């Protein structure tokens, strides 16, 4: 039983670690969100860690579902997991650009890159495990919403 759960545990821990490290390195700049002009529909700050914890957990489960096919005839597993890793890196860097650098326009351009990577990841995951792809949909929707917030913040704080 543990052997079947191990990929899920490891994958979720990796995803949550990326999110946790991101939060740690941006924690000194997080209060900027409450100080800047924000657009309509801006959620309260308390919502972000809750949503991101759920999303990183779903990302980890999704990646583990794909990883399970590593020893099968699916030749796209390696590529899908590489794109997943790129996704985690691009996601991590966005936080630094937005919060630490407060480079809102660059952060918006970067989040568009993140959206493209997420779409590519969903497409690659779907070929291997449709469930893994579907688990990424909330992430895609949240990042699209974050892109709206990011662009509006750029416009309101120039």
Buried (B, 14 or more C-beta within 10 A) or exposed (E): EEEEEEBBEBBBEBBBEBBBEBBEBBEEBBEBBEEEEBEEEBEEEEEBEEBBBEBBBBBBBBBBBBBBBEEEEBEBBEEBBEBBBBBBEBBBBBBBBBBBEBBBBBBBBBBBEBBEBBEBBBEBBBBBBEEBBBBBEBBBEBBEEBBBBBBBBBEEEE
